[in-house]
Amino acid sequence: MITGQLKRIIELQSFEAELTGNKKNICAVVSGKGGTGKTVFSVFLSHLLSEKQNKVLLVDLDINLANIHFLMNETPVKSLNNYFNKNEDLQNLVTEYSDYFHIIYGLNSYSIKDIPFKSSLERLIRDIDLISSKYDLVILDLGAGLSELTLNALRISGIKIIVSVPEATSVMDAYAVIKMYENFDKPTEFQLVMNRCLDKNDGAEGFKKLSKAVHSFLKSSVNLLSIINESKEIRQSVAGQSLFDDAKSDNQFISEFKVAADKIDKYIHLTNINQPSKRSSLTASKNNSKSSIIL
């Protein structure tokens, strides 16, 4: 007779065995603390990559504090609420914001009884893993800090982005995330977005401190993906729920987001060399290149 505890151990071993390899076309975006601009970055990255005709799926995995729908001024007809509360298939919850930009809106619960069970969150990770085959890139916008959901999402992700601000406490939190993940799984490579900086030197100094700490005490590594300065324009865009109004402008903050998007786009192209891009099916319906890379 299998006890409840033994059954749980067997389930966990089975789950971990299924997630031994990461998917090069899954990108996890995390932060050590709130207020770093992580979700705004995730949304802009998704939008800019879709503008390059990459087929992108953005998933709001900030469980119970989902806000991508708010940033985009959308009232979701379907979301992860349907997945957890009505057992709907994940594929059916995809909202096609545009031809190349798809979204799965997040879960917002207002009662402790609505918080998903651990087994449901594990099933969600499996289903994201499966659905990723339909996209050039799946971007997971995760909650601040570390939870088991975040750790397992990082485990299946080929690109691990951590968003920080230059303040010492935020840099320390970013270091803690990298350390905890290394202890959870194994040493790996993180891409750093130093956001809301006073200027480039401010961001470079924050990266230098984090990089030095990681190099000195951990076996993981961290690369600089982009430095993004604090911007009045982006604050206004967030407040006005009009993020993409300036996306084609020459505003400085847009060019800083594009630095990150261009590097990720290069990664997508290089990792898709030996197989057709997911975008080909879209192109065909209207008229019809994977390996590791240092970003």
DOKOLLO-745806 format. One record per residue (C-alpha): residue number from 1; y, z, x negated. Coordinates in Angstrom, 2 decimals, m for minus. Layout:
NODE, pos, north, up, east
NODE, NUM, Y, Z, X;
...
***
This chain:
NODE, pos, north, up, east
NODE, 1, 0.00, 0.00, 0.00;
NODE, 2, 3.37, m1.05, m1.41;
NODE, 3, 6.05, 1.61, m1.14;
NODE, 4, 9.61, 0.72, m0.19;
NODE, 5, 10.83, 1.39, m3.72;
NODE, 6, 8.12, m0.76, m5.31;
NODE, 7, 8.79, m3.55, m2.82;
NODE, 8, 12.47, m3.46, m3.78;
NODE, 9, 11.63, m3.69, m7.49;
NODE, 10, 9.40, m6.72, m6.83;
NODE, 11, 12.18, m8.35, m4.78;
NODE, 12, 14.71, m7.79, m7.57;
NODE, 13, 12.37, m9.20, m10.23;
NODE, 14, 11.75, m12.26, m8.08;
NODE, 15, 15.49, m12.73, m7.48;
NODE, 16, 16.30, m12.45, m11.19;
NODE, 17, 13.54, m14.93, m12.05;
NODE, 18, 15.10, m17.49, m9.71;
NODE, 19, 18.47, m17.13, m11.45;
NODE, 20, 17.40, m17.34, m15.08;
NODE, 21, 19.41, m20.50, m15.73;
NODE, 22, 23.04, m21.17, m14.93;
NODE, 23, 24.34, m24.28, m13.22;
NODE, 24, 26.83, m26.28, m15.25;
NODE, 25, 28.63, m27.35, m12.08;
NODE, 26, 29.28, m23.81, m10.81;
NODE, 27, 32.48, m22.10, m11.92;
NODE, 28, 33.07, m18.38, m11.32;
NODE, 29, 36.66, m17.08, m11.32;
NODE, 30, 37.00, m13.33, m11.80;
NODE, 31, 39.57, m10.72, m12.77;
NODE, 32, 39.41, m7.13, m13.93;
NODE, 33, 42.03, m5.98, m11.44;
NODE, 34, 43.94, m7.23, m8.42;
NODE, 35, 47.34, m8.88, m8.65;
NODE, 36, 46.54, m11.30, m11.46;
NODE, 37, 46.94, m14.41, m9.30;
NODE, 38, 43.22, m15.20, m9.47;
NODE, 39, 42.93, m16.66, m5.97;
NODE, 40, 46.08, m18.77, m6.30;
NODE, 41, 44.64, m20.14, m9.54;
NODE, 42, 41.29, m20.90, m7.86;
NODE, 43, 42.99, m22.77, m5.02;
NODE, 44, 45.23, m24.82, m7.33;
NODE, 45, 42.34, m25.61, m9.66;
NODE, 46, 40.25, m26.84, m6.72;
NODE, 47, 43.12, m28.95, m5.37;
NODE, 48, 44.03, m30.53, m8.71;
NODE, 49, 40.41, m31.39, m9.51;
NODE, 50, 39.93, m32.94, m6.06;
NODE, 51, 43.06, m35.02, m6.66;
NODE, 52, 41.15, m36.52, m9.61;
NODE, 53, 38.41, m37.49, m7.12;
NODE, 54, 36.01, m34.77, m8.16;
NODE, 55, 34.06, m33.52, m5.17;
NODE, 56, 34.90, m29.81, m5.15;
NODE, 57, 33.66, m26.91, m3.04;
NODE, 58, 35.75, m23.71, m3.11;
NODE, 59, 33.94, m20.59, m1.87;
NODE, 60, 35.87, m17.43, m1.00;
NODE, 61, 33.58, m14.65, m2.24;
NODE, 62, 36.11, m11.84, m2.12;
NODE, 63, 33.94, m9.98, 0.37;
NODE, 64, 35.95, m8.17, 3.09;
NODE, 65, 39.26, m9.09, 1.43;
NODE, 66, 39.11, m12.87, 1.81;
NODE, 67, 42.52, m14.55, 1.85;
NODE, 68, 42.14, m18.22, 0.90;
NODE, 69, 42.62, m19.15, 4.56;
NODE, 70, 45.94, m17.27, 4.52;
NODE, 71, 47.18, m18.96, 1.34;
NODE, 72, 46.37, m22.35, 2.83;
NODE, 73, 47.81, m21.49, 6.26;
NODE, 74, 44.49, m22.21, 7.96;
NODE, 75, 42.72, m20.51, 10.86;
NODE, 76, 39.04, m21.00, 10.04;
NODE, 77, 36.75, m22.12, 12.84;
NODE, 78, 33.80, m21.10, 10.68;
NODE, 79, 33.44, m18.76, 7.74;
NODE, 80, 31.00, m16.44, 6.00;
NODE, 81, 31.26, m14.23, 9.07;
NODE, 82, 29.00, m16.83, 10.72;
NODE, 83, 26.60, m16.66, 7.78;
NODE, 84, 26.20, m12.90, 7.76;
NODE, 85, 26.61, m12.09, 11.45;
NODE, 86, 25.06, m15.15, 13.11;
NODE, 87, 22.65, m16.26, 10.38;
NODE, 88, 24.11, m19.78, 10.32;
NODE, 89, 23.18, m22.19, 7.55;
NODE, 90, 25.67, m22.19, 4.66;
NODE, 91, 25.99, m25.98, 4.69;
NODE, 92, 27.21, m25.84, 8.29;
NODE, 93, 30.10, m23.55, 7.29;
NODE, 94, 31.76, m26.07, 5.00;
NODE, 95, 35.26, m27.05, 6.08;
NODE, 96, 36.39, m30.47, 4.82;
NODE, 97, 40.00, m29.80, 3.89;
NODE, 98, 40.13, m33.34, 2.48;
NODE, 99, 37.59, m35.95, 1.44;
NODE, 100, 37.10, m34.39, m1.99;
NODE, 101, 38.13, m30.78, m1.32;
NODE, 102, 35.75, m28.68, 0.76;
NODE, 103, 36.02, m24.95, 1.47;
NODE, 104, 33.79, m22.13, 2.67;
NODE, 105, 36.14, m19.46, 3.98;
NODE, 106, 35.33, m15.84, 3.28;
NODE, 107, 34.12, m12.81, 5.14;
NODE, 108, 36.54, m10.35, 6.69;
NODE, 109, 34.93, m7.27, 8.18;
NODE, 110, 36.76, m4.56, 10.02;
NODE, 111, 33.93, m2.07, 10.33;
NODE, 112, 31.61, m0.48, 7.80;
NODE, 113, 28.62, m1.72, 9.81;
NODE, 114, 29.73, m5.32, 9.20;
NODE, 115, 29.48, m5.08, 5.42;
NODE, 116, 26.56, m7.31, 4.32;
NODE, 117, 23.33, m5.78, 3.07;
NODE, 118, 22.46, m6.33, m0.57;
NODE, 119, 19.60, m8.65, 0.40;
NODE, 120, 22.03, m10.83, 2.38;
NODE, 121, 24.33, m11.16, m0.63;
NODE, 122, 21.36, m12.15, m2.81;
NODE, 123, 20.41, m14.80, m0.25;
NODE, 124, 23.99, m16.07, m0.35;
NODE, 125, 23.79, m16.55, m4.14;
NODE, 126, 20.56, m18.52, m3.72;
NODE, 127, 22.11, m20.73, m1.04;
NODE, 128, 25.20, m21.41, m3.17;
NODE, 129, 22.86, m22.38, m5.98;
NODE, 130, 21.16, m24.88, m3.66;
NODE, 131, 24.32, m26.34, m2.12;
NODE, 132, 25.88, m26.93, m5.56;
NODE, 133, 23.79, m30.09, m6.00;
NODE, 134, 26.06, m31.85, m3.51;
NODE, 135, 29.23, m31.33, m5.58;
NODE, 136, 30.80, m32.15, m8.92;
NODE, 137, 32.00, m28.55, m9.09;
NODE, 138, 31.60, m25.42, m6.99;
NODE, 139, 34.34, m22.84, m7.61;
NODE, 140, 33.58, m19.25, m6.67;
NODE, 141, 36.66, m17.10, m6.08;
NODE, 142, 35.28, m13.58, m6.59;
NODE, 143, 36.77, m10.18, m5.85;
NODE, 144, 38.61, m8.19, m8.51;
NODE, 145, 36.50, m5.91, m10.65;
NODE, 146, 32.73, m6.05, m10.88;
NODE, 147, 30.09, m5.74, m8.19;
NODE, 148, 26.47, m6.82, m8.20;
NODE, 149, 27.51, m9.91, m6.24;
NODE, 150, 30.05, m10.79, m8.93;
NODE, 151, 27.55, m10.22, m11.74;
NODE, 152, 24.93, m12.45, m10.11;
NODE, 153, 27.54, m15.11, m9.33;
NODE, 154, 28.57, m15.09, m12.99;
NODE, 155, 24.93, m15.40, m13.99;
NODE, 156, 24.46, m18.72, m12.13;
NODE, 157, 27.81, m20.13, m13.31;
NODE, 158, 28.11, m22.56, m16.20;
NODE, 159, 31.86, m21.91, m16.42;
NODE, 160, 33.09, m18.32, m16.38;
NODE, 161, 36.86, m17.96, m16.00;
NODE, 162, 38.63, m14.63, m16.20;
NODE, 163, 42.24, m14.39, m15.03;
NODE, 164, 44.44, m11.70, m16.57;
NODE, 165, 48.11, m10.84, m16.95;
NODE, 166, 49.53, m9.85, m20.36;
NODE, 167, 49.98, m6.14, m19.60;
NODE, 168, 47.75, m3.89, m21.70;
NODE, 169, 45.95, m2.40, m18.69;
NODE, 170, 45.01, m5.86, m17.37;
NODE, 171, 43.81, m6.99, m20.81;
NODE, 172, 41.68, m3.82, m21.02;
NODE, 173, 40.22, m4.56, m17.59;
NODE, 174, 39.41, m8.13, m18.65;
NODE, 175, 37.63, m6.75, m21.73;
NODE, 176, 35.68, m4.34, m19.50;
NODE, 177, 34.49, m7.22, m17.30;
NODE, 178, 33.24, m9.17, m20.32;
NODE, 179, 31.52, m6.07, m21.74;
NODE, 180, 29.85, m5.14, m18.46;
NODE, 181, 28.60, m8.67, m17.93;
NODE, 182, 27.23, m8.80, m21.48;
NODE, 183, 25.34, m5.55, m20.79;
NODE, 184, 24.12, m6.90, m17.45;
NODE, 185, 22.85, m10.25, m18.72;
NODE, 186, 23.56, m11.46, m22.25;
NODE, 187, 26.48, m12.47, m24.51;
NODE, 188, 28.30, m15.50, m23.14;
NODE, 189, 31.49, m17.51, m23.32;
NODE, 190, 34.45, m16.76, m21.06;
NODE, 191, 37.50, m18.94, m20.49;
NODE, 192, 40.75, m16.97, m20.21;
NODE, 193, 43.72, m17.80, m18.02;
NODE, 194, 46.66, m15.64, m19.06;
NODE, 195, 48.75, m15.69, m15.91;
NODE, 196, 52.19, m14.46, m14.81;
NODE, 197, 53.52, m14.41, m18.37;
NODE, 198, 57.17, m13.93, m19.36;
NODE, 199, 56.81, m16.89, m21.73;
NODE, 200, 54.21, m18.62, m23.89;
NODE, 201, 54.48, m15.99, m26.64;
NODE, 202, 53.80, m13.25, m24.10;
NODE, 203, 50.64, m15.02, m22.99;
NODE, 204, 49.54, m15.84, m26.54;
NODE, 205, 49.91, m12.18, m27.54;
NODE, 206, 47.81, m11.06, m24.57;
NODE, 207, 45.09, m13.55, m25.51;
NODE, 208, 45.20, m12.44, m29.14;
NODE, 209, 44.60, m8.80, m28.16;
NODE, 210, 41.69, m9.63, m25.88;
NODE, 211, 40.13, m12.06, m28.33;
NODE, 212, 40.35, m9.52, m31.16;
NODE, 213, 38.70, m6.79, m29.07;
NODE, 214, 35.90, m9.09, m27.89;
NODE, 215, 35.29, m10.40, m31.41;
NODE, 216, 35.26, m6.89, m32.89;
NODE, 217, 33.04, m5.07, m30.42;
NODE, 218, 31.04, m7.62, m28.42;
NODE, 219, 28.76, m10.58, m29.04;
NODE, 220, 30.43, m12.66, m26.31;
NODE, 221, 33.41, m14.95, m26.95;
NODE, 222, 36.61, m15.85, m25.14;
NODE, 223, 38.57, m19.11, m25.28;
NODE, 224, 42.10, m19.71, m24.03;
NODE, 225, 42.04, m22.05, m21.03;
NODE, 226, 45.73, m21.88, m20.08;
NODE, 227, 48.90, m19.78, m20.23;
NODE, 228, 50.82, m19.79, m16.94;
NODE, 229, 54.30, m18.30, m16.77;
NODE, 230, 55.62, m16.19, m13.92;
NODE, 231, 57.31, m18.53, m11.45;
NODE, 232, 59.75, m18.05, m8.62;
NODE, 233, 58.57, m21.34, m7.13;
NODE, 234, 54.98, m20.27, m6.89;
NODE, 235, 55.97, m16.95, m5.31;
NODE, 236, 57.90, m18.91, m2.69;
NODE, 237, 54.95, m21.23, m2.13;
NODE, 238, 52.62, m18.28, m1.58;
NODE, 239, 55.06, m16.53, 0.73;
NODE, 240, 55.62, m19.74, 2.69;
NODE, 241, 51.90, m20.61, 2.75;
NODE, 242, 52.78, m24.01, 1.32;
NODE, 243, 50.92, m24.06, m1.99;
NODE, 244, 50.48, m27.80, m2.27;
NODE, 245, 54.01, m28.88, m1.35;
NODE, 246, 54.99, m28.79, m5.02;
NODE, 247, 51.64, m29.85, m6.45;
NODE, 248, 52.85, m33.36, m7.26;
NODE, 249, 56.21, m32.24, m8.59;
NODE, 250, 57.30, m31.78, m12.19;
NODE, 251, 57.62, m28.01, m11.85;
NODE, 252, 56.63, m26.21, m15.03;
NODE, 253, 54.03, m24.07, m13.30;
NODE, 254, 52.25, m27.17, m12.00;
NODE, 255, 51.95, m28.56, m15.51;
NODE, 256, 50.47, m25.23, m16.65;
NODE, 257, 47.83, m25.34, m13.90;
NODE, 258, 47.13, m28.96, m14.88;
NODE, 259, 46.30, m27.88, m18.44;
NODE, 260, 43.35, m25.90, m17.05;
NODE, 261, 42.40, m28.60, m14.54;
NODE, 262, 42.38, m31.32, m17.23;
NODE, 263, 40.03, m29.30, m19.43;
NODE, 264, 37.65, m28.61, m16.53;
NODE, 265, 37.83, m32.28, m15.49;
NODE, 266, 36.80, m33.27, m19.02;
NODE, 267, 33.87, m30.86, m18.77;
NODE, 268, 32.79, m32.40, m15.44;
NODE, 269, 32.88, m35.91, m16.88;
NODE, 270, 30.97, m35.00, m20.02;
NODE, 271, 28.30, m33.09, m18.13;
NODE, 272, 27.85, m35.95, m15.67;
NODE, 273, 27.22, m38.64, m18.32;
NODE, 274, 23.54, m39.02, m17.53;
NODE, 275, 23.67, m38.92, m13.75;
NODE, 276, 25.83, m40.36, m10.97;
NODE, 277, 28.82, m38.25, m9.98;
NODE, 278, 28.76, m36.73, m6.49;
NODE, 279, 31.99, m38.62, m5.85;
NODE, 280, 30.10, m41.94, m5.84;
NODE, 281, 28.75, m41.35, m2.34;
NODE, 282, 32.29, m40.90, m1.03;
NODE, 283, 33.55, m43.97, m2.82;
NODE, 284, 30.68, m46.05, m1.51;
NODE, 285, 31.26, m45.02, 2.05;
NODE, 286, 34.86, m46.12, 1.78;
NODE, 287, 34.42, m49.39, m0.32;
NODE, 288, 30.79, m46.27, m4.30;
NODE, 289, 28.43, m38.09, m16.28;
NODE, 290, 25.89, m32.75, m17.99;
NODE, 291, 25.94, m30.64, m21.50;
NODE, 292, 27.82, m27.68, m22.92;
NODE, 293, 31.43, m28.06, m24.03;
NODE, 294, 34.05, m25.79, m25.48;
NODE, 295, 36.94, m25.90, m23.03;
***
